[in-house]
Amino acid sequence: PDDGPFVVAIDDISKNNTNTWGATAHLTWEIGGITLTSISDVSDIRLSYDEDADVQPGEYYHYFADTDQQQISQELRISGRSDGLFWNLGGYYLRIRGNYAQAGKLTDLGLGVDQQTALYFLDTDSYSLFGQAEIDLTDKLTFTGGLRWTRDKKVTAY
């Protein structure tokens, strides 16, 4: 065997199985000089990962991870323009639900098998309201101002 400094020993095949899907809809309506925009998104991620993390001869340490996560988001905006003024008002909502597992398994140490596992979930709900105005002060100078309010709520158990 080669004992060079960049040689490693992998004694098991690493695996990364990921399944994702998602859909996005971007719709715009023009109603009497006002534009209404809706952007909707939904996605789902499922991941299973396994690696021989010790890169040593023998099975000393393996790392595992699993993810099951769903997300939806919705943005609604109205905007308009008149006599040197452009304005934009809107709201946004994001929901993420995730269940996660991570594990490390120690073996071949003469002490039997020891596996440490962390199971947890993280739920996120985020709301925001925003507004922006652009006022043409001259043909070459525009004042832009805006505000945003955001509320994030995260719940987890580990």
Long-range contacts (C-beta under 8 A, 24 or more apart in sequence): 8-55, 8-56, 9-55, 9-56, 9-57, 9-58, 10-52, 10-55, 11-52, 11-57, 11-58, 11-59, 12-50, 12-52, 12-59, 12-62, 13-52, 14-50, 14-51, 14-52, 15-48, 15-49, 15-50, 15-51, 16-47, 16-48, 16-49, 16-50, 17-47, 17-48, 17-49, 18-45, 18-46, 18-47, 18-48, 19-44, 19-45, 19-46, 19-47, 20-44, 20-45, 20-46, 33-80, 33-81, 33-82, 34-78, 34-79, 34-80, 35-77, 35-78, 35-79, 35-80, 36-76, 36-77, 36-78, 37-75, 37-76, 37-77, 37-78, 37-79, 37-90, 38-74, 38-75, 38-76, 38-77, 39-73, 39-74, 39-75, 40-72, 40-73, 40-74, 40-75, 41-71, 41-72, 41-73, 41-74, 42-70, 42-71, 42-72, 43-70, 43-71, 43-72, 44-69, 44-70, 44-71, 45-69, 45-70, 45-71, 53-104, 58-108, 59-107, 59-108, 60-106, 60-107, 60-108, 60-109, 61-104, 61-105, 61-106, 61-107, 62-104, 62-105, 62-107, 63-102, 63-103, 63-104, 64-101, 64-102, 64-103, 64-104, 64-105, 65-100, 65-101, 65-102, 65-103, 66-100, 66-101, 66-102, 67-98, 67-99, 67-100, 68-98, 68-99, 68-100, 69-96, 69-97, 69-98, 69-99, 69-100, 70-96, 70-97, 70-98, 71-95, 71-96, 71-97, 84-135, 84-136, 85-133, 85-134, 85-135, 85-136, 86-133, 86-134, 87-131, 87-132, 87-133, 87-134, 88-130, 88-131, 88-132, 88-133, 89-130, 89-131, 90-129, 90-130, 90-131, 91-127, 91-128, 91-129, 91-130, 92-126, 92-127, 92-128, 92-130, 93-125, 93-126, 93-127, 94-124, 94-125, 94-126, 95-124, 95-125, 95-126, 96-122, 96-123, 96-124, 97-121, 97-123, 98-122, 98-123, 118-158, 119-158, 120-156, 120-157, 120-158, 121-156, 121-157, 122-154, 122-155, 122-156, 123-154, 123-155, 123-156, 124-152, 124-153, 124-154, 125-152, 125-153, 126-150, 126-151, 126-152, 126-153, 127-151
